[in-house]
C-alpha cells in the first residue's frame, strides 16, 4: 500500500521532468546557438563610438560658433578685455575640436565595414576642424597681445585676422558635424543589417 502511494506521487514528477527534457531537445533549428556575442559587441562598440563622435562634433561646432560671435561683437573695438574673451572662447573651440578628433579616430577604428568609409570621412574632417580652430586660437592670442602692446591700427588688423580664422573654423566644424551625423546614421543601418538573419536581405 505504501509502495503504491509512493509510485502514485512520483509519477507526475517524472512526467514533468520528461516534458522539460523534451522541450530542451526540440529547440527549433536556427535557435540552437545564440547570436554571436562577438558581432553584437562589435556593433555596440561601433554604435557608441559613432554617437560619441557625433556629439563631440556638435559641441565643437557650437563652441566655434560662440567664439566667432564674440569676435563679431568686438568688431571696431580695441579692448584687452574683449580680446581676452575672444581668446578664451577660441581656446574652448580648439579644445572641443581636439576632443572631436580623438572621438573620430576611435570611431574609425571601431566602425563596421559598411560604415567604415563614412567614419574615415569624419576622421578627415575632424583633423581639418582641429587645425582650423588651432589657427583661430593662435590668431586670438596674437590679437590679445596686440590689443595691449600695439597701435590701434595693428590691433584692429589682428582682430580682423582672428575673425576670419574663426569664420573658417566655423565652416570646418560644421562640415565635420555634418559628416559625423551621416556616419552615425550609416552605423545604425550597418548594425541593423548585421543583426538580420542570413538570407533575409532583399534581393
C-alpha positions as CSV (number, residue, x, y, z in Angstrom):
1,X,0.0,0.0,0.0
2,X,2.8,2.4,0.9
3,X,4.8,1.5,-2.2
4,X,1.8,2.1,-4.5
5,X,1.1,5.5,-2.9
6,X,4.8,6.5,-3.4
7,X,4.7,5.5,-7.1
8,X,1.4,7.5,-7.4
9,X,3.1,10.6,-6.0
10,X,6.3,10.3,-8.1
11,X,4.5,9.7,-11.4
12,X,3.6,13.4,-12.1
13,X,7.2,14.5,-11.3
14,X,8.5,12.0,-13.8
15,X,6.2,13.3,-16.4
16,X,7.2,16.9,-15.7
17,X,10.9,16.2,-15.9
18,X,10.3,14.3,-19.2
19,X,8.5,17.3,-20.7
20,X,11.3,19.7,-19.7
21,X,13.9,17.4,-21.3
22,X,11.8,17.1,-24.5
23,X,11.4,20.9,-24.7
24,X,15.2,21.4,-24.4
25,X,15.8,18.8,-27.2
26,X,13.2,20.2,-29.6
27,X,14.6,23.7,-30.0
28,X,13.8,25.0,-33.4
29,X,16.6,24.9,-36.0
30,X,18.3,28.3,-36.2
31,X,17.8,28.8,-32.4
32,X,20.3,26.1,-31.3
33,X,23.1,28.6,-30.9
34,X,22.7,32.2,-29.5
35,X,23.6,35.2,-31.7
36,X,27.3,35.8,-32.0
37,X,28.3,37.7,-28.9
38,X,31.4,38.9,-30.8
39,X,29.4,40.5,-33.6
40,X,27.0,42.1,-31.1
41,X,29.8,43.6,-29.1
42,X,31.5,44.9,-32.2
43,X,28.2,46.5,-33.3
44,X,27.6,48.0,-29.8
45,X,31.1,49.5,-29.8
46,X,30.8,50.9,-33.3
47,X,27.4,52.5,-32.3
48,X,28.8,54.1,-29.2
49,X,31.9,55.4,-30.9
50,X,29.8,56.9,-33.7
51,X,27.4,58.6,-31.3
52,X,30.3,59.9,-29.3
53,X,31.9,61.4,-32.4
54,X,28.6,63.0,-33.5
55,X,28.1,64.6,-30.0
56,X,31.7,65.8,-30.0
57,X,31.3,67.3,-33.5
58,X,28.1,69.2,-32.4
59,X,29.9,70.5,-29.3
60,X,32.9,71.7,-31.4
61,X,30.6,73.4,-33.9
62,X,28.7,75.2,-31.1
63,X,31.9,76.3,-29.4
64,X,33.4,77.6,-32.6
65,X,30.2,79.5,-33.5
66,X,30.2,81.0,-30.0
67,X,33.8,82.2,-30.4
68,X,33.0,83.7,-33.8
69,X,30.0,85.6,-32.4
70,X,32.2,87.0,-29.6
71,X,34.7,88.1,-32.2
72,X,32.0,89.9,-34.3
73,X,30.6,91.7,-31.2
74,X,34.1,93.1,-30.6
75,X,34.4,94.5,-34.2
76,X,35.6,98.0,-34.2
77,X,36.6,98.0,-30.6
78,X,40.1,97.7,-29.3
79,X,39.8,96.3,-25.9
80,X,42.1,94.0,-23.9
81,X,39.0,92.6,-22.1
82,X,37.2,91.9,-25.3
83,X,40.3,90.3,-26.9
84,X,40.7,88.1,-23.8
85,X,37.1,87.0,-24.1
86,X,37.6,86.0,-27.7
87,X,40.8,84.2,-26.8
88,X,39.0,82.2,-24.1
89,X,36.2,81.3,-26.5
90,X,38.7,80.3,-29.2
91,X,40.5,78.1,-26.7
92,X,37.3,76.3,-25.8
93,X,36.6,75.8,-29.5
94,X,40.1,74.4,-30.1
95,X,39.7,72.0,-27.1
96,X,36.3,70.8,-28.4
97,X,37.8,70.2,-31.8
98,X,40.7,68.2,-30.3
99,X,38.1,66.0,-28.5
100,X,36.3,65.6,-31.7
101,X,39.5,64.4,-33.4
102,X,40.0,61.8,-30.7
103,X,36.4,60.6,-30.8
104,X,36.5,60.4,-34.6
105,X,39.7,58.4,-34.6
106,X,38.2,55.9,-32.1
107,X,35.0,55.7,-34.3
108,X,37.0,55.0,-37.4
109,X,38.9,52.2,-35.6
110,X,35.7,50.6,-34.4
111,X,33.5,51.2,-37.4
112,X,31.7,48.2,-39.1
113,X,32.7,47.5,-42.7
114,X,29.5,49.1,-44.1
115,X,30.1,52.4,-42.3
116,X,33.9,52.5,-42.3
117,X,34.2,54.9,-45.2
118,X,31.8,57.4,-43.5
119,X,33.8,57.1,-40.3
120,X,37.0,57.8,-42.1
121,X,35.5,60.9,-43.7
122,X,34.6,62.1,-40.2
123,X,38.2,61.5,-39.1
124,X,39.5,63.6,-42.0
125,X,37.0,66.4,-41.4
126,X,37.8,66.4,-37.7
127,X,41.5,66.9,-38.5
128,X,40.7,69.9,-40.6
129,X,38.4,71.3,-37.9
130,X,41.1,70.8,-35.3
131,X,43.7,72.6,-37.5
132,X,41.3,75.5,-38.2
133,X,40.4,76.0,-34.6
134,X,44.1,75.9,-33.6
135,X,44.8,78.6,-36.2
136,X,41.9,80.7,-34.8
137,X,43.3,80.3,-31.3
138,X,46.7,81.4,-32.5
139,X,45.2,84.5,-34.1
140,X,43.2,85.2,-31.0
141,X,46.3,85.1,-28.8
142,X,48.1,87.4,-31.2
143,X,45.1,89.8,-31.1
144,X,45.2,89.8,-27.3
145,X,48.9,90.7,-27.4
146,X,48.3,93.4,-30.0
147,X,45.5,94.9,-28.0
148,X,47.8,95.6,-25.1
149,X,51.1,96.4,-26.9
150,X,50.5,97.6,-30.5
151,X,48.8,100.6,-32.1
152,X,45.1,100.8,-32.6
153,X,45.5,100.0,-36.3
154,X,47.6,96.9,-35.7
155,X,45.2,95.8,-33.0
156,X,42.3,96.1,-35.4
157,X,44.2,94.2,-38.1
158,X,44.9,91.4,-35.6
159,X,41.3,91.3,-34.5
160,X,40.2,91.1,-38.1
161,X,42.5,88.2,-38.8
162,X,41.0,86.4,-35.8
163,X,37.5,86.9,-37.1
164,X,38.5,85.5,-40.5
165,X,40.2,82.5,-38.9
166,X,37.2,81.8,-36.7
167,X,34.9,82.0,-39.7
168,X,37.0,79.3,-41.4
169,X,36.9,77.3,-38.2
170,X,33.1,77.6,-38.1
171,X,32.9,76.1,-41.7
172,X,35.3,73.3,-40.8
173,X,33.5,72.3,-37.7
174,X,30.1,72.5,-39.4
175,X,31.4,70.2,-42.1
176,X,32.7,67.8,-39.5
177,X,29.4,67.8,-37.7
178,X,27.5,67.0,-40.9
179,X,29.9,64.2,-41.7
180,X,29.6,62.8,-38.1
181,X,25.8,62.8,-38.3
182,X,25.9,61.0,-41.6
183,X,28.3,58.4,-40.2
184,X,26.2,57.9,-37.2
185,X,23.1,57.2,-39.3
186,X,25.1,54.8,-41.5
187,X,26.4,53.0,-38.5
188,X,22.8,52.4,-37.3
189,X,21.9,50.9,-40.6
190,X,25.0,48.8,-40.6
191,X,24.2,47.4,-37.2
192,X,20.6,46.7,-38.3
193,X,21.9,44.9,-41.4
194,X,24.4,42.8,-39.3
195,X,21.6,41.8,-36.9
196,X,19.4,40.4,-39.7
197,X,19.3,36.6,-40.0
198,X,21.2,35.2,-43.0
199,X,19.1,35.1,-46.2
200,X,16.6,37.8,-45.2
201,X,18.2,40.6,-47.2
202,X,16.2,41.9,-50.1
203,X,17.4,40.6,-53.4
